[in-house]
Amino acid sequence: MLLLSSLRKPDAAVFTLTAFVLAGGWLAIAWRRFDVPHWADMCFGMLTFGNLGMLLGWWADNDFAALHDHGCCACVEAMREGVMKPWMWVGMLVFANIAMRWLGRGPVPNADHAVAMYTGGNVGMVVGMVAGGWCATQFQTENMVTAVATSFMGMTLGMLAGMLAGTWVTESLLVGVRAVGFWPKWAKLKATRTS
């Protein structure tokens, strides 16, 4: 809402804020009421808390002002030019990891999965966000709201796919490394102590 000047008008701001509060409240009730698998729990945390961090960071990268024309492409352009605007990335990673660590509904399935979430899942989120942002810039529009919505959707879908794929690949590698017997001595000692 703070990224778009058209939504900073009082009527639009009240409507948008009310809509998001109602949707967020309904989602929180539904999320608590229904039993969901762990991967859906991860996605819910990414879609809610992770996206909040991304949006707050995007706003910080824009000096807490509304985006100007072509402002939604600024992160991709900044990467191409070698200039980093880090707050969108930092916000997304910090808030997503808070959601994974403390806001999940159930325990993490196993130790390999926990390691995979915080390593491969984070790398996957960043790679997915870059890919999704790049794909969104391929869709050209003069309407700022459409451009921001397209960028947001592209980055969000990329983050979700990257998080799930990165976690799965890393967990599979950890299981494979353990299966072939190549595991550091310190990890073996820790595993025997916890068994």
Residue pairs with C-beta under 8 A, 6 or more apart in sequence:
1 7
1 8
1 13
1 16
1 17
1 20
2 8
2 59
2 64
2 66
3 55
3 58
3 59
3 62
3 66
3 67
3 71
3 148
4 66
4 67
4 144
4 145
4 148
5 66
5 67
5 144
6 12
6 144
6 145
7 13
7 16
8 66
24 48
27 44
27 48
31 44
31 105
32 105
36 44
36 105
38 104
38 106
38 108
38 109
38 113
39 164
41 104
41 105
41 106
42 100
42 104
42 117
42 121
42 163
42 164
42 167
43 160
43 163
43 164
45 96
45 99
45 100
45 103
45 104
46 96
46 99
46 125
46 159
46 160
46 163
47 156
47 160
48 99
49 95
49 96
49 98
49 99
49 103
50 92
50 95
50 96
50 99
50 125
50 159
51 92
51 152
51 156
52 91
52 95
53 90
53 91
53 92
53 93
53 94
53 95
53 96
54 88
54 91
54 92
54 95
54 129
54 155
54 156
54 159
55 91
55 152
56 87
56 91
56 95
57 86
57 87
57 88
57 89
57 90
57 91
57 92
58 75
58 87
58 88
58 91
60 87
60 88
60 91
61 74
61 75
61 85
61 86
61 87
61 88
62 71
62 74
67 74
67 144
67 148
69 144
70 147
71 144
72 136
72 144
72 147
72 148
72 150
72 151
73 137
73 147
73 151
74 85
75 85
75 88
75 133
76 130
76 133
76 134
76 137
78 84
78 85
79 130
89 126
89 129
92 125
92 129
92 159
93 122
93 125
93 126
96 122
96 125
96 159
96 163
97 118
97 122
100 117
100 118
100 121
108 114
108 117
111 191
111 194
112 171
112 174
112 175
112 178
113 167
113 171
115 170
115 171
115 174
116 166
116 167
116 168
116 170
116 171
116 174
117 167
119 170
120 166
120 167
120 168
120 169
120 170
120 171
120 173
121 163
121 164
121 166
121 167
121 170
122 163
122 166
123 162
123 166
124 161
124 162
124 163
124 164
124 165
124 166
124 167
124 169
125 159
125 162
125 163
125 166
126 162
127 158
127 162
127 166
128 157
128 158
128 159
128 160
128 161
128 162
128 163
128 165
128 166
129 155
129 158
129 159
129 162
130 158
131 158
131 162
132 153
132 154
132 155
132 156
132 157
132 158
132 159
132 161
133 151
133 154
133 155
133 158
134 154
135 154
135 158
136 150
136 151
136 153
136 154
136 155
137 151
139 150
141 147
141 150
177 183
